[in-house]
């Protein structure tokens, strides 16, 4: 980039009695003793920058400021960034008005440098999952694990005109990629465990039962297959991946992107890159039994088979599923109530009488419902926020399912004793 331009609008406060004209504004900037003006230029930290300050519009309530840096390099760009911050600081501290950036090549410069780093890490994760599945599940894993209606929807989708079943992982979003390896899964669901344990007595407990009990502890595929071979913990990787995702969103959505953001991208990619490469190398040495292969196929389907839906649609589905389970619990605990038409009453009563001693409240569910039913509110949530909301849905639903299984086990035991 030969030239870097930043354009700002200063919306002047109506009550201010100074700094309303270009010449007055220049004098205020010069009063900082860091900037001196000459025709169409300014001097800041012994460097010259092109500068244009003029009135904007006919009402004289705003000033247009255009600053230009020529012959861009890393050193003078940092100085240029400091100059922009100085303009904004003086405008704010002097209460002249609010400054709005309307063009920012500084963000563009740093985003261009960050993009290939993010692109490489994202595709290393895709390579790891693809190679892991092909080696351990088989060449037909995309056909076997992806429903026909899913692949068909992808082919027909306007946003997936480049759909290729041989490059399925390229249809998966950045934040969803990590879920397959770093989301915790139970080998045995709580409801199934309760049904297994309910008829047993204390004397029946042995090593086999204990092994079965351990299956309810959530584990990630990374912990199961890679952690012993790659010196990196699941929690650390997913934390770094999440931070990198936020930075990726800034690049993807053309948001303000600074030198500090770029430095953070460099730091995170330098941490993640060797870990992913080492894991890719280890995929060929893994030994996975047939049952684990079935679990992997099922997990892959659960994680990625809904790609034809948007994040907003998936979130609405999760909220509806959660409510239906709460209603099932309500019906189980209030069998004589045939007129349960108010979802508010069902949720409030269930949490007050059945789940009152748990960490989640009725307000948490109502909050999820309110977001899912208000498209304006939902549209303001980014992918990461929606992802967190879906995790909250999952956690509350697990609690509800556990309570349903406990009550059903108690009812089954009571029927046996009659």
N, C-alpha and C positions, 0 to 999 in steps of 0.2 A: 504494500500500500504506500503510494508516494505522498498522499495527502490525507490528513485526519481533520475532520470538521465536527465541531460541536455547536449547535444552535440552541439558544435559550430565549424564552419569553419571560420578562419580569413584569408581573401583574402588579402595578403600583397601587399601594393603599390610598384610598380616597382622602384619608385624613392627613397624609404626610404633606409637609410644607416644603420639602426639599428633595432633590434627586429625581424630579419628574421629567427632566429633559436630558438628552444624551450628554450635553456638556456638564450638567450638574452631576449626573451619575458618574462620569469619568473622574470628577474631582473627589467624589466620595471613595471611589476605588483607590485613587492615588493617595488618599489620606491614610491608607494602611501602611504606607511607606515601603510596600513590596512591589508595587507596579508603577511604571511611568509610561505615559502615552506619547506617541509621535503620530504624524499623519498616517492613518490606516494601519498602524502597528502599535504594539506595546512591548515593553521590556519587563521580563519577570525572571528572576534568578539568572541574570546575565544571558538570557535567550530571547530572541525576537519572535513574536507571533503576529500573524495577520489578525486584525481586529476590526469589526464593524459594529457600531452601536447607533441605532436609529429609532425614531418613534414608530410604533406599530399601530396602524389604524388611524382613525380620525378623532377619536375621543381623548387622545393623549393620556390614557390611563395604563398604557403598557409600552415597554421598550423591547426592541428586538436586538439581541446580542449574538453575533456570529464570530467565533474564534477558529482560526485555521492554523494547523501545524503542517509545515512542509518538510520533505525529506525525513520521514518518520523512522525513528529507531527506538530501541528499548529505553535508552537513557532519556531522550527528550520527551518521549511519551509519558513517562512517569512525572516529569516536570509539568507537562501539559495537564495531566490529571489533577495535579496540585493546584494549578491555576483555576481550573473549573471549580474545584472545591472552595477556593478562596472567594470567587465571585458569589457562589451560593451562600457562603458563610457571612460575607459582608451584607448582602441583601437581607438575610435573616436577622442578624444582630442589630442592624440599623433600623429594622422594622420598615424598610422601604416597601416590601411586598413579597409575594411568593414567586419562586423561580420554577418554571416548567421547562424540562428538557424536551425539545421537539425533534432533535436529530443528534445522534451520538455515535460517532465512528470509533470512539474508544472501546465501547462494548463490542462493536463489530470486530475490531482488531484482536481482542483477547478471546472472543468466541471462536474466531477462525482457527486460532491456535489450539483451543481446547477440543474442538470437534473431533479431529482424528484420534486423539487419545481416548475419548469416550467411545468412539466407534470401534476401536480395537478391543477394548475391554468388553463391550457389549457382545461382540462377535466371538470373543474367546469363550464367553459363557455359553453362547449358542453351540459352539463347537464341542465344548465339554459335555453338554447334555445330549447332543446328537450322537457323539462317539460312544458315550456311556450306554445309551439305549441300544444302539446298533450292535455293539459288542456283547451286551449282556441279555438283550431281549431278542434280537434278530433283525435281519434286514427288512422284515415286513412290519416292523413295529408301528410305522405311521398308518398302515392300512388296518392293522388289528386294533389299535388303541384309539383311533379317531373315528367317531360315528360318521356314517355316510352323509347324514343331513348336515353335519358340520363341514365336511369337505365341500359338499355341494353349495352350502351357503357362502363359503369363502370364494368359490369359483364365480358365483353370481354377484358377489358384493362389488359395488362400484369402487370402493376404497381398496379393493384387493385385486385390481386388474392384472397384477403380475403374479397371481397365485401359482405356486408350483409345489405339488405334493412332495417333491424330493427336497424342498427347502422349507419345510413346514415351520421350523423354529424362527424363520425370518418374518413370520406373521405374528409372532408373540411380542408383546410390549416389554420394554426394558424392566419395569418393576416386577412384572409377572415372571420373568425368567428365573429370578432367584428363588421363587416360591418352591419350585420343584425340588431343589436341593436343600433349601434352608428352612422350609416350613416344617414344623413338627407334626408328625403323624403318629397315631396310636396303631399298633398292630392288632389290638383288641379294643373294641369300643366299650365304654362303661356299661352300657345296657346289656351287652352280651356277657360281660364279666359277672354282673349281678345275677343274671339268669343261671350262670354256671355255678356260682357260689351259694345261691339261696338254698338249695336242697342239701348242702354239705354240713357236716358237724365238725367240731374241732379236731377230732381224731382222724378225720379224712385228709387233713392237710399234710402234704409231703413235698418233695422237691419238684415234682411235676406241677403241682398246684402253684408253688412259689414261682416257678418259671412262667406260668400263665399270668400270675399277678403282675410280673414285671412288664408284661406287654402293654399295660395300660399307661406306662410312663411314656409321654410323647418323645419321640426321637426324630431327628432329621435324617434324610438320606446321606447328607454329608457326614454326620456322626457315624452312621452305620457302615458306610463304604469307603470314606476317604480320610477321616480324621486321624486314624492310626498311621496312615502313610504320608499324610501331608501335615506339616506342623502349623496348623491354623485352626482356630476354634470357630464354630458356626456363628456364635454371637458376634464375634469380631468382624467376620466377613459380611454378615447381613447389615451390621451397623454402618460399615464403610460403603456398602452397596447403596444403602438408603440415602446417605449423604450425597453420594455421587449422582443418584437419581434426581435429587433436588437441583443440583448444579446443571445436570443435563436438561432439565425443564427450563432453566433460565436461558440456555443456549437455544433450545428448540422453539421457545416462545418469544424470542427476541427481547428478553428482559435485560435490565441493567446487569452487566457482567464486568467485574473489575479484575485488576491484577491479582488481588487477594483470592478471588474465585479461581482464577487460572492456576495459581500456586497450589490451591487445595485440590484441584483436579489432578495436577501433576503428582502431588503427594499420595492421593488415594490410588491412582493407577499404578504407581510404583509399588504400592503394597499389594494390590490385587493381582497384577499381571504375573509375577512369579508363582503365586499360589495357584492360579488357574492353569498355568502351563504345566506345573508339576502334577496337578490332578488329571489333566488330559493324558499325560504320559502314563499315569497309574491305571487308567481305565482298562488297559489290555492285560493287567496282572490280577484283576479282581476275580474272585470266585463267588458266584451267586447261585443259590439253589432254586429249583423250579418254583417253589412257593413265593420266594422273593421276586422272581420275574413276574409272576401274576400280580403281586402287589404294586410293582413298579408300573406295569401297564395300566392298572386301575387308577393309580395316583396321577399318571400322565393324563389319562382321559378326564379325570375330575378337574385337574388344573387348567387344561388347555382346550377342552372340547367346547367351551362356551365363547370362543374367540369371535364368533359371528355377532355377539352382542356387545354393546358398548358398556363401559364401566358403570354408567348410570343405570342401565337396564339390569345389569348383574346385581347392583346394590339393591334395587327395588325388589328383585327376586328374593334376595337374602332376607330382607325385612318381612316380606310376605310369608316366607317359610318360618321365620321366627314367630310371627304372630299366630300362625296356624298351630304351631306346637304349644304356644301358651294357651290357646283356646282348647287344645286337646287336654292339657293339664287341668284347665278349669272344669271341663266336662267330667273329668275323672274324679275331681274332688268336690264337685257340686252336681251330682247326677240328677237331683230333683229340680234343678233350675232349667226349665224348658224355654224360657224367654230371655235368652242372652243375645240381645241385638246390639248392645253398645260395646264396641271394642275397648273404649275407655274404662267401662265398668269391669270388663273381663280382666284387663291388665292390672288395674288398681286392686281388685279383689284378690287376684292370684298372688301378687307380691305382698299384700297385706296379711293374708291368711296362710299362704303355703310357702312362699319364699322370703318371708319377712326377716330371716336371720342371715341372709346371704349378702354378698358384696355388691350386687347390682340392685337397682331400684326401678320402680315403675316409670319414674321420670326418664331413665336411660332409654327405655323402650319407646316412650312417647317422643323423645327427642329424635330417635331414628325414624319413626313414622312421619313426624313432621317434616324432616328433611326429604324423605323419599316421596312425599306427596306434594312437595312444593318445587316445581321445576326451576323457578328462578333461584331459589336457595341452592339447589343441587348443582346448577350450572356454574355457580361460583366456586365450587369445590374442585381442587385439582385432583389428579389421579392418585396422588399419595394420600390425600385426605380421605378420598373414597375408599381406598385400600384399608385405611385404619378403621373406618366405619364398618366395613365388611368383617374385619377381624373382631370388632366389638359384637356384631351380630352373632358371629360364630361362637364366641365365648358365652354369651347369654343363652344361646340355643343349647350348648353343651350342658349348662346348669339345668335347664328345663328338661332336657332329655334324661339326665341323671335322676331328677326328681320323679319323672314319670316311671322310669324303670324301677326305682325303689318302691314306689307305691304299688305297682303291678306285682312285684315280687312278694310284697306283704299280703296282697289280696290272694295270690296263688297259694301262699302258705296257709292262710286262713281257711281257704276252701278245702285244703288237704286235711286239716284238723277237724273239720266238721263231720 
